[in-house]
């Protein structure tokens, strides 16, 4: 009862030649590397923007705190 060997053709389950698999693997790897580089550039740009924004917030806070102490000095009306 060797049904499986007589019903299949010999080439049904063969893998593609090695050079085709290698080329496909290289193409896939190249696409992955390009996508990774693109993602890294986007991440770098986002971090740079966040650094700029945090710097601007820190500068505004420093100016606001410096100005609030000198500008809000009032005489006590009951202290006359």
C-alpha positions as CSV (number, residue, x, y, z in Angstrom):
1,X,0.0,0.0,0.0
2,X,2.3,2.6,-1.1
3,X,-0.3,5.1,-2.4
4,X,1.5,8.3,-1.5
5,X,4.5,7.7,-3.7
6,X,2.5,6.7,-6.8
7,X,0.1,9.6,-6.5
8,X,2.7,12.4,-6.3
9,X,5.0,13.7,-9.0
10,X,8.6,13.9,-8.0
11,X,8.9,17.7,-8.3
12,X,5.8,18.6,-6.3
13,X,7.5,19.4,-3.0
14,X,10.9,20.6,-4.2
15,X,12.3,23.9,-2.9
16,X,13.3,26.7,-5.3
17,X,17.0,26.6,-6.2
18,X,19.4,28.0,-3.7
19,X,20.3,31.1,-5.7
20,X,16.6,32.1,-5.9
21,X,16.1,31.6,-2.1
22,X,19.3,33.6,-1.4
23,X,18.2,36.4,-3.7
24,X,14.8,36.6,-2.1
25,X,16.4,36.5,1.4
26,X,18.8,39.3,0.4
27,X,15.9,41.4,-1.0
28,X,13.9,40.9,2.2
29,X,16.9,41.8,4.3
30,X,17.5,44.9,2.2
31,X,13.9,46.0,2.6
32,X,14.1,45.4,6.4
33,X,17.3,47.5,6.6
34,X,15.8,50.4,4.7
35,X,12.7,50.3,6.8
36,X,14.8,50.2,10.0
37,X,16.9,53.1,8.8
38,X,13.8,55.1,8.0
39,X,12.4,54.4,11.4
40,X,15.6,55.4,13.1
41,X,15.7,58.7,11.2
42,X,12.1,59.4,12.3
43,X,12.9,58.5,15.9
44,X,16.0,60.8,15.8
45,X,14.0,63.7,14.5
46,X,11.3,63.2,17.1
47,X,13.8,63.1,19.9
48,X,15.4,66.3,18.5
49,X,12.1,68.0,18.4
50,X,11.3,66.9,22.0
51,X,14.7,68.2,23.2
52,X,14.0,71.6,21.6
53,X,10.5,71.8,23.1
54,X,11.8,70.8,26.6
55,X,14.5,73.5,26.3
56,X,11.9,76.1,25.3
57,X,9.7,75.1,28.3
58,X,12.7,75.3,30.6
59,X,13.6,78.7,29.3
60,X,10.0,80.0,29.7
61,X,9.8,78.7,33.2
62,X,13.1,80.3,34.2
63,X,12.0,83.6,32.8
64,X,8.6,83.4,34.4
65,X,10.0,82.6,37.8
66,X,12.7,85.3,37.6
67,X,10.1,87.9,36.6
68,X,7.4,86.9,39.1
69,X,9.6,87.7,42.1
70,X,10.8,91.2,41.0
71,X,7.5,92.3,39.4
72,X,5.1,91.4,42.1
73,X,6.5,93.4,44.9
74,X,3.7,95.5,46.5
75,X,3.6,97.6,49.7
76,X,1.5,96.2,52.4
77,X,-1.4,98.8,52.8
78,X,-1.8,98.0,56.5
79,X,1.9,98.5,57.2
80,X,1.8,102.4,57.0
